[in-house]
Amino acid sequence: MMNDKLVFLGLLYFIQGIPYGLQSSLLPVYLRGAGHSLTRISLTKILYFPWVLKVLWAPLVDRTGTKRCWLVGTVAGLSLTCLVSAAISPDIQYMGVAGSLLAMNVLASVQDIAADGAAVRLLRGQGELGLGNTVQVVGYKAGSVFAGGGLLAVIDVAGWGWMFVLLACVYGGVALFVWGAPVLDGESARGQGEGRRGSKDVMQPWKVWRKLLSVPGTPWTMFYVLTYKLGEQGAITMFPLFLLDHHMTARELGVWNGVVAMAFSICGSSVGGFLLSQYSIGMLMRRVFMMRTVSMVFQSSLLVVLEPSPLMKGMAVLSLSLQHFIAGLITTLTFTTMMNCTQRAEESIQALSFHFLGAERSIRASGLWERS
């Protein structure tokens, strides 16, 4: 049963990462090659905005319908959007490309709410939460790498249209899988009862937010998530710029801070899930943050003595890789902490609670911050 849950969640988060990979990695390269200006390409970042706003419609997804209906509807909608995109000529139909990207971001953001709500209900106990959140983090990253890297090869060989036909088939297959997934079989009757009971609260959002803020641990968890991610992103994004100023080429930095760093981050997320099945989350948090502090001191010392020598370059790469490994590890621990807090809330507001705690995650998904 646990394996069924992990496969189910892994597929959902994999396809959820595809729009981000498309928009952040593949499309800028393709559109620039098609002759579009840098200004036009940079304006596509605005189309991430549904991810920032999704907390506003999370109560609707939480309290109406079932998770299966929301998931099948949004994933099938993504499949249809890809079929429409296949008929667009990106060379001359820039607004058509923008419209399809906006539709994909809206649908993917709603799917994210439903997927997280399903995960909160399916995962029980620290062991399941750890493995489930590992699948969430790794699946999303794998989907973004597949779209941003793997599909570049497809678009080179087969072209724009066939690439989106392939994506439509992927989304269509996942929609059929979710429609028949047995892990959601127990939610139908409960979902109908909750929908009737919560329909009035959807029309009175202040009651929903009051319930949300009364959940034990919510203010402190939100404060931790926000402050930690702000500090982490400052550390991870600034150090590569120092390396660029100290004789590391952009090509070298792209390899080490891109492909290699992503591999270490995924490895850290996977290790986090395993450790959560063996040890308490409180003990792991203390140990990991001690590691983070030591690694930051080491990295800061490199900034003082950084010289253009092979030894120092190797030490810098080691520090960069270690930071991404620890960031991936803490991401899994943090999402598990958020889900623990969310499970204390009423089932009718659990998806909203998770997304309220993870408001910074919406910002990262919107492209303003990168996922660890």
N, C-alpha and C positions, 0 to 999 in steps of 0.2 A: 504493500500500500504506500509506504514511504517513497519507493522508487517511482510509483505512478505520480505522486505529488511533485517530485523533483522534475520529472520529464515534462509534466504539464506546465509548471512555472518556468522552467528553462526555455521552452518554446515561446511562451508569451513574452518573456523579457528579451529574448533574442530578436524577435520581430519588432519589438519596441525600440531597439537600438538602431534599426535600419534607417529610419528617417533622419536621425541625428548624423549618422555616418554619411548619408547621401548629401546632406546640406552642408556639413562642415568640411568634408574632404573631397568627395567626388565632383559635386557640381561646380565649385569654384574653378577647379582645373578645367573641366569640360567647357564651361561657359566662357572662360578666358580664351581657350583655344578656338571657340566659335566666334571670337571677335568682340565680345561684350566688354564694356568699360569696367574698370575697377570700382567705380562708383556704383554702377548697377549691381555688381556682384556683392558689394558690401551691404547694399540695401536689403538683400535677402535675409540678413540677420533679423530684421524686424518680424519676419514670418515665424520666428520661434515664440512669439508672444503668447500664443495659447497655453504654453507650458507655465508661464508666470501666472496666468489667470485661472488655471484649472481648479484651484482651491475654492473658487466661487461656485462652480457647478458640481463639486464633489458631493454636497448634500443631496442633490437630485439623483446622482448615480447610486448613492448609499441607500436611499429610502424609497426608490421606485424600481419596479422590475426585479429581475434576478441577475446575478453576476454572469450567468451563462448567456442570457439575452444581450446584455451590454457587450460582452466580449465577442460573441458571434457577429453582432451588428457592426461593431467598429472594425473588426478585422476584415469582414466581408466588404465594408466600405473602403478600406485601404486597398483591397484587391481591385475593386471597380475604379478607384482613383488612379491606380497604376495602369489599368487598361486605357483610360482616357489619356493619361500622360504619354502612353506609347504612340498615340496619334498626333501628338504635338510636335512641331518642328522647332527645336530650341534656338536655332539660328535666327529665326525671324519672329517667333511668337513668345517674346519675353514675358508678357503679362499672363499668357497661358501657363508657362512654367511656374510663375509666381503663384498663380491661383491653385495649381495642383499641389505645390509645396505647402501652401496655407491649409488646404484641405487635409493633407497628410498629417500635419502637426496638430490640427484640431482633433482628428480621429485618434491619433496616437496618444494624445494627452488624456482623452476620455478612457481609452483602453488601459492606460496606466492606472487610473483611479480604480477601475473594475478589477484589474489584475492584483493590485495591492490589497484591495478589499478581500478578494478570494484568498490571497496568501495569509492574511491575518486570521481568517477563519479556518484554513486548512492546517496550519502549522501549530503544533502543540508541544510544549516542553522546550527546554533550552537546546537540546540536541537537534530537534527538528527546526527550530528557529535559526540556529547557526547554519545548518546545511541549506535551508531554504533561502536565507539571505546571501549565502555564497553563490547559489544558482542565480539569484537576482542580479548581483553585481557582475558576475562573470558572463552571464547570458547577454546582458545589455552591452558589455564591452565587446563580446564576440560579434554581436549583430552590427555594431558600429564599425568594427574592423572589416567585416564581410562587405558592408556597403561601401565604406570609404576606400578600401584597398582591393578586395576581390572583384568587385563589380567594375573597377577601372579596366581590368583585363577583358571583361566581357564586353564593355562598351567599345573598346578598341577593335575587337574582332567582329562583333555582331551588330554594333550600332545602338543608338538611343532607343529605338522602338523595341527591339528584341530584349534589351535589358529590362525594360519595364514589363514586358510580357512575362519574363522569368519571375520578376518580383510579384506580379499578379498571381502566378501559379503558386508561389511560396505562401502568400497570404491566403489564397483560397484553400490550400491544403490544410493550413493551421485552423482556419475557420471550421472546416469539416471535422477536424480532430477535436476542437473544443466543443462542438455541437454534440458529439458522442462521448465526451470524456466522462467516465464513471465517477471521478473524484468530486464532481459537482452534483451528483444525483440527490444528495440529502438537502439541498437548499431550496427546492421549489416551493414546498408548502410553507416553510419558514419565511421565505422571501415575500410571498403573497400577504402573509399576516403582518409582517413589518411594514409593507408598502401601505396597507390600509391604515395602520396605526400611526405611521409617520407622515402621511400626506399633508396633514394640517401644519406640521412643523416646517415642511418645505416652504409653505407660504408665510411662515413667521420665523425668518432666519435668526432673529435675535435669541430665540429660545434654543436653537441649535448651538449657537456660539456659547451661550451660557452653560449648556451641558458640557460642551467641549472643554471649556476652561476649568470646570469643576472636577475633571478627571484627575485622580491623584498622580502627581509627578509630571504633569504636562508643562507647567512653567519652567521647572528646572531642566527638563529634557530639552525643551526648545532653546533655552539659554545656552546649554552645553553644545548643541548641534551648531548653532549660529556662530558662537565664539570660536569653537574648534576649527570649523571650516574656513573662517576668515583667516585665522593664523596659518593654517595648513596651505591654503592657496597662495598666500604671500611667500611662504618658504619655497614651494615647488615652482612657482612661476618666475621668481626673481633669480634664483641661482643659475639657470641656463643662460640668462642674459650676461651675468658676470663671466661665464665661460666663453661666451662669444666675444667679449671684450679682451679676453686673455688668450688669444691666438688659437681657439678651437674654431674650425671652419663651420659654416652653416650646414654643410653636408654631413660632417661628423656629428654635429649636434642633432640633426634630424634623425640619424640612426639611433644614437644613444638615448635621446630624450623622447623619441617617438616609439619605434618598434621595440627596442630593448626595455625601455621604461614601462611600456604597456605589458610586456611579458612578466616583468617583476611585480607589477601591480596586480595582475591576474593571479600570480602565484601567491602573493600575500593574502588576497581575498580567499583563495582556496584553503590556505593554511588556517586562516581565521575560523572558517566553518568547522574544520577538523578539531581545532583546539576547544571550540565551544561545546563540542560533544564530550569533552574530557574534563574540563575545568569550569569553575564558576566565572561568570562574566565580570564580577567585581575584581577578582584577583587578576584576570587577564588584562583588564583596563589599567590597573596599577602598573603591572609589569611592562605592558606595551608603551605606556606613556613615559616610563623611565627610559626605555630604549629610544623613544622619539627625542627626549631631551638630550641624551648622550649623542645621538646622531646629528642633532642640530648644533651642538657645541663643536663637534668634529667638522661639520660643514662650515661653520662660521670661522673656525681657525684656518681653514683652507683659503678663505677670502683674504686673510691677512698676508699669507705667505705664497699665494698663487704665482707660479712662474711658468714660462713656456718650456717645460721639460717633460719628457715621457713619463717620469715618475709622478709628477704632480698631476699630469693629465689622467693617469691611471687612478690616482687617489680621488680625483674629482668625479670620474665615471663611477667609481665604487660608491662614493657618497650619494650620487644621483640615483643609482640603482637601489641603494638601501632605503632612501627616502620614499621611493615609489613602492617598494615592498611593504614598508611599515604603513604607508598611506592606504594601500589595499587592505591590509590587515585591520586597520582601525575602521575603515569603511564598513566592513562586515560586522564588526563589534557595534558600531554606531547604529546601523540599520536594525540590528537585533535589539538594542536598547530601545529604539523608537517603537519597534513592534511589541516589545514587552509592555511598554506604557500604553500603547494603543489597545491592547487586549483587555485592559481594565475598563475601557469605555463601553457603553451600550453598543450592541451590534449594529444598531441603526445609524451610528455616527462613526464607525471605526475607520472607514476609508478617509473620511474628512479629518479625523484625528491624526492619522498617519501622514497625510499630506500637509496638515498644519504644522506638525512637528518638523516635517521635511521641506519646509518652504524654500530653504536654500537649495534643495535638490532640484526644485523646479527652475531656479535661476541657473543652476549648472546645466540642466538639460536645455535651457533656452540659449546656451552658447555664451552667456556672460561669464560663467565659471565653467571650468572643465571638470568632468567626473574624475575622481581619484583613480 
